[in-house]
């Protein structure tokens, strides 16, 4: 199913100068993982105060770091299992920092309940639901299936929705609900693809980002 994840190759090509520079300097891919997490932390602060233009830029930097770590590792020929682990931990930490900022925003701005739940509750539920696609993908990879990525609601879409929630705090509960529904749907679709892969053969290519 199409998603913003399809833009990753295009975005990675835009960052080719950073990849070339990192290869020339022998820069560790782990540095870009760290940059992505730091950018996510700063984005979380921006989201908490509804500084959405700054949050947009910082989350773009977060995605750049997440793209560059794998791109640099492949370009330098230094891909390793531990790098995969660091990438996953960095992505999960970045997501939690982003949702922490939205949680603070929900407390600061209040807002009307949605389906009986406060905006803060919806943000917290969304933070948990957002982990489901990755849990499914990593579980499938552990069983020998390809590491699946993409949407309909993956990392890129979560970042876009976080910026929308900061720009329109009054709609934060609704934005969080979209994250919940989209994350569950993504997890179900990935589980179906993994099931087909394990029972009928491979259906995709391994990846490093969720």
Beta strands, then each sheet from edge to edge (+ up, - down):
end
